[in-house]
Amino acid sequence: MTAANETAEAPKAPAAEVDEALNEEIIEAMKDVIDPELGVNVVDLGLVYGLNVDGSVITVDMTLTSAACPLTDVLEDQVASALEEFDREVRLNWVWMPPWGPDKITDDGRDQLRMLGFNV
């Protein structure tokens, strides 16, 4: 056996596990994106419909509480800022189907809304 063969490498995690861990980190970072009208993060509001990481590109499928929301640029800036730590291009894909509804809010989101005085 040569020295090269004796050098043990740490086992690498399967790609699916790495992808899942990265997705979880991205979702956690997206919790820094706060809906400017409701004051709750977009993840717990159920506004994030999907996430895809393809090489150097992160694509976020996201909706709004209302298609007529005038603050899309604010959310776009927040998403870019929240995900800049991943050093990838960020693409935000606005999705309108299915329409957002209060049923998409997580339990944590409901708790946050109640603390802000909303009746949910």
N, C-alpha and C positions, 0 to 999 in steps of 0.2 A: 504494500500500500504506500502510495506517495503522500507527501505532506498535503498536497492539494485535495486528495481524496479524504484525508482525515479531518479537514476543516468542516465542522458542522455548521450548516446554515439554519437559522430559525425557520421553522415551518411557516409557510405563507398561508394566510387565510384565503379560503376560496373566494373567487371574484364576487359571488352573490353576497357573501357576508360583508365584504368590503363595501360593496354598493349599498347594502342595507344600512351599514354604519354611517356612510356618507349622507345618505338620505335623511337619517335621523338627525345628524348634525345640521343639515340644511333646514329641516323643519324647525328645529330648536332655534336656529338663527332667525327664521321667519317670525318667531314670536316677538321679535323686536319691532316688527312692522305693526303700527297701531292705526286702526281705522280712525281717521280724524273726526268723524261725526259721532261715533259711539264710544271711543276711548278704550277699546278692547282690541287685543291683537287679532290679526287676520286668521291665524290658525284656529284659535278657540272660537272665533265667529263662524268657522266653517267656510271661509271664503277661498281657501286653497283647495282646488279640486284635483290637482295632480302635480307631479314633479318628475323630471327626467334629467339624468346626467348622462351626457354622451360626449366622452372625451373632455374637451375643454369648454363645453357649453352646458349651462344649467338652464333648463326651460321650466318655468313655473306656470301652470294653468291655474288661473285665478278668476274669480268673479267679484261682483260688487253687490251690496245690499240693494242697490237700484241701478239700472242701466243708465239712468240720467244723472248719476253722481258727478258733480263738477270737480271732484278732487282726485281724479285718476292720476294726474301728474305728481301729486304729493305722494301717493302710494307707490308709483313707479320709482320715484327718488328714494323712498324708504327701502324698497326691495333691493335696489342696487346697492345702497349703503349696507344693508344687513348682510348681503351675500358677498361683499367685496373681499372678505377674509379668505374665500375659497379660490381666489385668483383664477377665475374662469369667466368667460363671457356669460352674461345673464340675459335671458330672453323672457319677457313676460307676455304670456298669451292670454288675452281676455276671453273668457268663456261665458256664454249666456245660457247654455242649456246643460243640465237642467237649471231652471231659475233658482236662485238662492231663496231660502225660507228659514224661519226661526228653528225649524226642526234640525238644521245643520249645526247649530251652536252646541259646543261641547258642554259638559257639566261645569268645567272650570269657567268657560265663557259665561254661562248663566250666573254663576256665583259673582263674577266680576261685574256683570251688568246690574245685578241686584245691589251690589255695593255702591254702584253709581246712581242708584235710585230707579232703575228700570224694573218693571213688573213682568218677569218672565218665568 
